[in-house]
Amino acid sequence: MDMNPLFLGLLAAGVALVAIVILYNWAQERRARRRIDSAFRQPADALLERERVEPQLRAGQTAGASAAIQTDEPDDLPPMPSEAIAEPLPDVLPATRAERPGTAPDADIECVVHLEPQQPVRGDSLGDALAAEFAKPSRWLGRRGRDLPWQAIEGARGGPWEEIAACMLLANRAGAASRHDVERFLNDVARTGSSLPAAFALPDPAAEAGRGEELDRFCADLDVQVGLTILKSEQGQIAGTRLRGVAEAAGFRLNGTGSFDLPDDGGAILYSLQNYRQEPLTVESLRQLSTPGVVLLLDVPRVTDPVRVFDQMRLAAKRMAHTLEGVLVDDNRRPLNDASLASIRAEVQATAVALREANIEPGGPRALRLFG
């Protein structure tokens, strides 16, 4: 049968369009890969520190010609460069397994053992297991039916549970779980499963420890904390009582561990305020303390919408610097200007994009476990 010339023309156009789309996507992928490589391979004096130890507060690129920070707030925020768009990092957390909200087992970042009791069991059957402590945070989860949601098992009143999941985190900021750590967890789970009794299958501890090491290396590139330092002008000192008054007026609250926290309406920590010196800030010490400065610290993976929170912290730092008659500086005591702060903001956004591309939502359950 002869084909209509119009049909042939449309068919040819369709084939050409598909080819163009494939070539375009290939080009975009190459560009995105170069961008993420650039974003996470910086020299030793890079803008931000990605260590798991006490953060070195590197505020970043400075403007040497600027003698002091401008205390007036900008009318609008600087636009983000297109280079902040990043491609997913290595496929340690598969894209097919996006972060699940709530309490479901997360086999991508946890060692998970499913137990199927012969008969539904109540929480009091798991008393010893719930009390056990391991090298990494662990959870016992249960559900009353295969199609029902997972719930945290926290006491004897819950249940009856038709299915149980024992979960231990494979890595966090303290490092990866060792093979010994995994074996101890699995041995405890095996004892519990045998006592119920329940059917279960244990993973290979060496393989699980290997997954933990890989996960730890993967997350190290995303572990970003940003500090903005305020130093008193002319090498002066800030009285502790003055600092406490200014901090509490700005919404900060002493956290009991040596610093101030700024919580959001739901109680989640947005950023913290720390002493420039190593001396902790407490109710008692603030009565006698004097310090040359303070540091506002943003823990990027642990906050929802890191760019918005950085914008809030930047404005708070400017206001506090003005109130305390200080200046915003980098860790070489060089003043920061708005261009320097915009560069830091770009890095915060690049990190947030990379986290989401890796299926780690900033401030979400997975991020809070990995970066805790």
Residue pairs with C-beta under 8 A, 6 or more apart in sequence:
29 87
32 85
32 86
32 87
33 87
35 83
35 84
35 85
35 86
35 87
36 86
36 87
36 89
36 354
38 83
39 83
39 84
39 86
39 347
39 350
39 351
39 354
40 89
40 221
40 354
45 58
46 58
47 58
47 59
47 60
47 61
47 343
47 344
47 347
48 58
48 60
48 224
48 225
48 226
48 344
48 347
48 351
49 55
49 56
49 57
49 58
49 224
49 225
50 220
50 221
50 222
50 223
50 224
51 223
52 173
52 174
52 175
52 220
52 223
55 225
55 227
55 297
56 331
57 227
57 229
57 295
57 297
57 331
58 227
58 330
58 331
59 226
59 227
59 228
59 229
59 328
59 329
59 330
59 331
59 336
59 340
59 344
60 330
60 336
60 340
60 343
60 344
60 347
61 339
61 340
61 343
62 330
62 332
62 334
62 335
62 336
62 337
62 340
63 335
63 336
63 337
63 339
63 340
64 334
66 335
66 336
66 337
67 335
68 327
68 335
69 318
69 321
69 327
69 328
69 335
69 336
69 337
70 318
70 337
70 338
71 318
71 319
71 321
71 322
73 315
73 318
74 338
77 311
77 345
78 338
78 342
78 345
80 345
80 346
80 349
81 346
83 346
83 350
84 346
84 349
84 350
84 353
85 353
86 350
86 353
86 354
86 357
87 357
88 95
88 354
88 357
88 358
89 218
89 221
89 222
89 354
89 357
89 358
90 218
92 108
92 214
92 215
92 218
92 358
93 108
93 109
93 218
93 358
93 359
93 360
93 366
94 108
94 359
95 359
97 107
97 108
97 359
98 359
99 106
99 359
99 360
99 361
99 364
99 365
99 366
100 106
100 365
101 364
101 365
102 149
102 150
102 365
103 139
103 141
103 150
103 151
103 152
104 141
104 149
104 150
105 112
105 114
105 141
105 150
105 165
105 167
106 112
106 167
106 365
106 366
106 369
108 359
108 366
109 169
109 170
109 171
109 215
109 366
109 369
109 370
110 139
110 167
110 168
110 169
110 170
110 369
111 167
111 168
111 170
111 177
111 182
111 185
111 186
111 203
111 208
111 211
111 212
112 165
112 166
112 167
113 165
113 166
113 167
113 186
113 189
113 193
113 200
113 201
113 202
113 203
114 163
114 164
114 165
114 200
114 201
115 163
115 164
115 165
115 166
115 189
115 192
115 193
115 196
115 198
115 199
115 200
116 162
116 163
116 164
116 198
116 199
116 200
117 161
117 162
117 163
117 164
117 196
117 197
117 198
118 196
118 197
118 198
118 199
120 144
120 159
120 160
120 161
120 162
121 159
121 160
121 161
121 164
121 196
121 198
122 156
122 157
122 158
122 159
122 160
122 161
123 130
123 142
123 153
123 154
123 155
123 156
123 157
123 158
123 159
123 161
124 156
125 195
125 196
126 140
126 153
126 164
126 192
127 156
128 192
129 140
129 166
129 188
129 189
129 192
130 140
130 153
130 154
130 155
132 138
132 188
134 168
134 181
134 184
134 185
134 188
135 177
135 178
135 181
135 184
136 168
136 169
136 170
136 171
136 172
136 174
136 177
136 181
136 185
137 168
137 169
137 172
137 369
137 372
138 166
138 167
138 168
138 169
138 185
139 152
139 165
139 166
139 167
139 168
140 152
140 153
140 164
140 165
140 166
140 167
141 150
141 151
141 152
141 153
141 164
141 165
141 167
142 150
142 151
142 153
142 158
142 159
142 161
142 163
142 164
142 165
143 149
143 150
143 151
143 161
143 162
143 163
144 159
144 160
144 161
144 162
145 162
146 162
146 163
150 165
151 158
153 159
153 161
153 164
164 198
166 185
166 189
166 192
168 177
168 181
168 182
168 185
169 177
169 369
169 370
170 176
170 177
170 182
170 208
170 211
170 212
170 215
171 177
171 212
171 213
171 215
171 216
171 219
171 370
172 369
172 370
172 371
172 372
173 223
173 371
173 372
175 216
176 209
176 212
176 213
176 215
176 216
177 185
177 208
177 209
177 212
178 209
178 212
179 205
179 206
179 209
181 209
182 205
182 208
182 209
182 212
183 205
186 202
186 203
186 205
189 200
189 202
190 200
190 202
192 198
193 199
193 200
215 370
218 358
219 370
219 371
221 354
222 301
222 351
222 354
222 355
222 358
222 360
223 301
223 371
224 300
224 301
224 347
224 348
224 351
225 297
225 298
225 299
225 300
226 297
226 298
226 300
226 310
226 313
226 344
226 347
226 348
227 295
227 296
227 297
227 298
228 295
228 296
228 313
228 314
228 317
228 328
228 336
228 341
229 276
229 293
229 294
229 295
229 296
229 328
229 329
229 330
229 331
230 293
230 294
230 295
230 296
230 317
230 320
230 321
230 324
230 326
230 327
230 328
230 329
231 276
231 292
231 293
231 326
231 327
231 329
231 333
232 238
232 292
232 293
232 324
232 325
232 326
233 325
233 326
233 327
235 292
236 292
236 325
237 290
237 291
237 292
238 290
238 291
238 292
238 293
238 294
238 324
238 326
239 289
239 290
240 281
240 285
240 286
240 287
240 288
240 289
240 290
240 291
241 286
241 287
242 324
243 281
243 286
243 289
243 291
243 294
243 324
244 254
244 286
246 320
246 323
246 324
247 260
247 273
250 262
250 316
250 319
250 320
251 262
251 263
252 260
252 261
252 262
252 273
253 260
253 261
253 262
253 263
254 260
254 281
254 282
254 283
255 261
255 272
256 282
257 280
258 274
258 275
258 280
258 281
258 282
259 272
259 273
259 274
259 275
259 280
259 281
260 272
260 273
260 274
260 281
261 269
261 271
261 272
261 273
262 269
262 270
262 271
262 272
262 273
262 316
263 269
263 270
264 270
268 303
268 304
268 363
269 299
269 302
269 303
270 298
270 303
270 309
270 312
270 313
271 296
271 297
271 298
271 299
271 303
271 309
271 312
271 313
272 296
272 297
272 299
273 281
273 294
273 295
273 296
273 297
274 281
274 294
274 295
274 296
274 297
275 281
275 289
275 291
275 294
275 295
276 291
276 292
276 293
276 294
276 295
277 291
277 292
279 285
279 289
279 291
281 289
293 326
294 320
296 313
296 316
296 317
296 320
298 306
298 309
298 310
298 313
298 348
299 371
300 306
300 348
300 351
300 352
300 355
300 362
301 351
301 355
301 360
301 362
301 363
301 367
301 370
301 371
302 362
302 363
302 367
302 368
302 371
302 372
303 309
303 362
303 363
304 361
304 362
304 363
304 364
305 352
305 362
305 363
306 348
306 349
306 351
306 352
306 362
306 363
307 345
307 348
307 349
307 352
310 344
310 345
310 348
311 345
314 341
314 345
317 328
318 328
320 326
321 327
321 328
327 335
328 335
328 336
328 341
329 335
329 336
330 336
330 340
352 362
355 361
355 362
355 367
356 362
359 366
360 366
360 367
360 370
361 367
